[in-house]
Amino acid sequence: MVQRTVLTGARVALPGGVVESGRVTVEGTRIAAAGAGTGAERAPEGEAALDLPGEAALDLSGEAALDRSGDAVLDLSSDAVLDLSADAVLDLSGCWIVPGFVDMHVHGGGGASFSAGSPEEALTVARTHRQHGTTTMLASTVTGDLHDLARQAAVLSELVEQGELAGLHFEGPFISPHRCGAHQPSLLRAPDPADVRKLVDAARGTARMMTLAPELPGGLESVRLLADSGVLAAVGHTDSSYEAALEAVEAGATVATHLFNAMPTLLHREPGPVVALLEDERVTVELINDGTHLHPAVLQLAFRRAGADRVAFITDAMGAAGMSDGRYPLGPMEVEVKDGVARISDGPTAGSIAGSTLTLDHAFRRAVTVDGLTVEQTVRALSATPARVLGVDDRVGSLEPGKDADLVVLGEDFQVRGVMRHGDWVVRPELG
């Protein structure tokens, strides 16, 4: 028998806006209904529920009553609804229900990394971020030898095929040595289309995105190859000019990898790639909202220009996400985390910020409590927009009937109280 769960009483973030005292019904692994609720929806304590099939529920409103024994009458208040078909009814009054978060750029977490090329480490990363509300994610690699990257892709693609991951994102090695950030400079190379093709093929159809610097030799040709292959071409770790960035968009690039970071600063006579990528309606811009990578005013600027439908919050998290300060590997490099900020420990790029220790629940809280964004804007940037960009919005990214039962329960303080993925509780709400 299919498990049926009713979540009621919470503010529910739907595509059309927030519904007060809403209701979400889950059947098996799917959302069966989401919308306005009508009050208490639990069977009286100590009473056996009447088993009604399918969507059936008994509405005993107004003067209606149920006479089951001649004299006995069950008297219910005017706005009450007794849902007798649910296996479980949870009253989430005072909470929010939002769609599961979608992270299109994450390298690690829980002390593990996707770049380790280990199924066990990859699952640790996925489970760590699920605890924080991310129910859909790409596995992002970091710059490495092509052979090693192909090996990592082979391992990670199996987890995509098993439904643990949504796809692969190659960040490097086809990036600018002038904007390499936390990538090993000695392993960088120009984006030769033949090499790009090798990595795409190694992913066995699971490659979803590749970040590259389009101004490098072979850059535009590689962008076209990716676009023709159904892989998102992302402009990032680039030293390109405004004009070169526009050329990349014309060639098929549709994503800006962590906009503002690892690219030239916006200048009044040299607008650079930031302006080119912000102003083009075809481009979705990634933002790392951890308070370290971007000043709130810069984030607000991006939202005003691009809007929530073109902004995707990402973590760019490395292995220290969900962990304490210390030293962690990032691909072939070592990172030191102090006060939650990750930086390269030594070598020619020592001191460079090395991804983040961010989880998307923190990005959510910061957006609505520090950055002045609405819950609706934040939900789109964390769920709907990245789902659309990745082409999985038919299954995830919003609370709609027929989609995967992926959702997050947040308290009034926007702390995670519960996480559901595919109808199963990853974090079960503790109520009382």
GIHUKA-V710667 format. One record per residue. N is the residue number from 1. SS is DSSP state (h for helix, s for strand, l for the rest). Layout:
BEGIN
((N & SS) (N & SS))
END
This chain:
BEGIN
((1 & l) (2 & l) (3 & l) (4 & s) (5 & s) (6 & s) (7 & s) (8 & s) (9 & s) (10 & s) (11 & s) (12 & s) (13 & s) (14 & s) (15 & l) (16 & l) (17 & s) (18 & s) (19 & s) (20 & s) (21 & s) (22 & s) (23 & s) (24 & s) (25 & s) (26 & s) (27 & s) (28 & l) (29 & l) (30 & s) (31 & s) (32 & s) (33 & s) (34 & s) (35 & s) (36 & s) (37 & l) (38 & l) (39 & l) (40 & l) (41 & l) (42 & l) (43 & l) (44 & l) (45 & l) (46 & l) (47 & l) (48 & l) (49 & l) (50 & l) (51 & l) (52 & l) (53 & l) (54 & l) (55 & l) (56 & l) (57 & l) (58 & s) (59 & l) (60 & l) (61 & l) (62 & l) (63 & l) (64 & l) (65 & s) (66 & s) (67 & s) (68 & l) (69 & l) (70 & l) (71 & l) (72 & l) (73 & s) (74 & s) (75 & s) (76 & l) (77 & l) (78 & l) (79 & l) (80 & l) (81 & l) (82 & s) (83 & l) (84 & l) (85 & l) (86 & l) (87 & l) (88 & s) (89 & s) (90 & s) (91 & s) (92 & l) (93 & l) (94 & l) (95 & l) (96 & s) (97 & s) (98 & s) (99 & s) (100 & l) (101 & s) (102 & s) (103 & s) (104 & l) (105 & l) (106 & l) (107 & l) (108 & s) (109 & s) (110 & l) (111 & l) (112 & s) (113 & s) (114 & h) (115 & h) (116 & h) (117 & l) (118 & l) (119 & h) (120 & h) (121 & h) (122 & h) (123 & h) (124 & h) (125 & h) (126 & h) (127 & h) (128 & h) (129 & h) (130 & h) (131 & l) (132 & l) (133 & l) (134 & s) (135 & s) (136 & s) (137 & s) (138 & s) (139 & s) (140 & s) (141 & s) (142 & l) (143 & l) (144 & l) (145 & l) (146 & h) (147 & h) (148 & h) (149 & h) (150 & h) (151 & h) (152 & h) (153 & h) (154 & h) (155 & h) (156 & h) (157 & h) (158 & h) (159 & h) (160 & h) (161 & h) (162 & l) (163 & l) (164 & l) (165 & l) (166 & l) (167 & s) (168 & s) (169 & s) (170 & s) (171 & s) (172 & l) (173 & l) (174 & l) (175 & l) (176 & l) (177 & h) (178 & h) (179 & h) (180 & l) (181 & l) (182 & l) (183 & l) (184 & l) (185 & h) (186 & h) (187 & h) (188 & l) (189 & l) (190 & l) (191 & l) (192 & l) (193 & h) (194 & h) (195 & h) (196 & h) (197 & h) (198 & h) (199 & h) (200 & h) (201 & h) (202 & h) (203 & l) (204 & l) (205 & l) (206 & l) (207 & s) (208 & s) (209 & s) (210 & s) (211 & s) (212 & s) (213 & l) (214 & l) (215 & l) (216 & l) (217 & l) (218 & l) (219 & h) (220 & h) (221 & h) (222 & h) (223 & h) (224 & h) (225 & h) (226 & h) (227 & h) (228 & h) (229 & l) (230 & l) (231 & l) (232 & s) (233 & s) (234 & s) (235 & s) (236 & l) (237 & l) (238 & l) (239 & l) (240 & l) (241 & l) (242 & h) (243 & h) (244 & h) (245 & h) (246 & h) (247 & h) (248 & h) (249 & h) (250 & h) (251 & h) (252 & l) (253 & l) (254 & l) (255 & s) (256 & s) (257 & l) (258 & l) (259 & l) (260 & l) (261 & l) (262 & l) (263 & l) (264 & l) (265 & l) (266 & l) (267 & l) (268 & l) (269 & l) (270 & l) (271 & l) (272 & h) (273 & h) (274 & h) (275 & h) (276 & h) (277 & h) (278 & h) (279 & h) (280 & l) (281 & l) (282 & l) (283 & l) (284 & s) (285 & s) (286 & s) (287 & s) (288 & s) (289 & l) (290 & l) (291 & l) (292 & l) (293 & l) (294 & l) (295 & l) (296 & h) (297 & h) (298 & h) (299 & h) (300 & h) (301 & h) (302 & h) (303 & h) (304 & h) (305 & h) (306 & h) (307 & l) (308 & h) (309 & h) (310 & h) (311 & s) (312 & s) (313 & s) (314 & s) (315 & l) (316 & l) (317 & s) (318 & l) (319 & l) (320 & l) (321 & l) (322 & l) (323 & l) (324 & l) (325 & l) (326 & s) (327 & s) (328 & s) (329 & s) (330 & s) (331 & l) (332 & l) (333 & s) (334 & s) (335 & s) (336 & s) (337 & s) (338 & s) (339 & l) (340 & l) (341 & s) (342 & s) (343 & s) (344 & s) (345 & l) (346 & l) (347 & l) (348 & l) (349 & l) (350 & l) (351 & l) (352 & l) (353 & s) (354 & l) (355 & l) (356 & s) (357 & l) (358 & l) (359 & l) (360 & h) (361 & h) (362 & h) (363 & h) (364 & h) (365 & h) (366 & h) (367 & h) (368 & h) (369 & h) (370 & l) (371 & l) (372 & l) (373 & l) (374 & l) (375 & h) (376 & h) (377 & h) (378 & h) (379 & h) (380 & h) (381 & h) (382 & h) (383 & h) (384 & h) (385 & h) (386 & h) (387 & h) (388 & h) (389 & h) (390 & h) (391 & l) (392 & l) (393 & l) (394 & l) (395 & l) (396 & l) (397 & l) (398 & l) (399 & l) (400 & l) (401 & l) (402 & l) (403 & l) (404 & s) (405 & l) (406 & l) (407 & s) (408 & s) (409 & s) (410 & s) (411 & l) (412 & l) (413 & l) (414 & l) (415 & l) (416 & s) (417 & s) (418 & s) (419 & s) (420 & s) (421 & s) (422 & l) (423 & l) (424 & s) (425 & s) (426 & s) (427 & s) (428 & l) (429 & l) (430 & l) (431 & l) (432 & l))
END
